[in-house]
Amino acid sequence: MSCFFQKTKLILRSEDGPTSVEYAVLIAVICIAAIGALSSFGVHMDALYTNINSTVPSGGGS
């Protein structure tokens, strides 16, 4: 049982925990920026496709 407590102390003293939290925060910020950029891009693409749809004649055929 003392081995378990020694490993637990070692894990708690390790600096990997704060580093992983920093990486998680960094990834969250990157994801938020990417979602914002893609949503803005989507609005512009919607306007582009609407413009193309109104410009190209419908395919009524013969």
Buried (B, 14 or more C-beta within 10 A) or exposed (E): EEEEEEEEEEEEEEEEEEEEEEEEEEEEEEEEEEEEEEEEEEEEEEEEEEEEEEEEEEEEEE
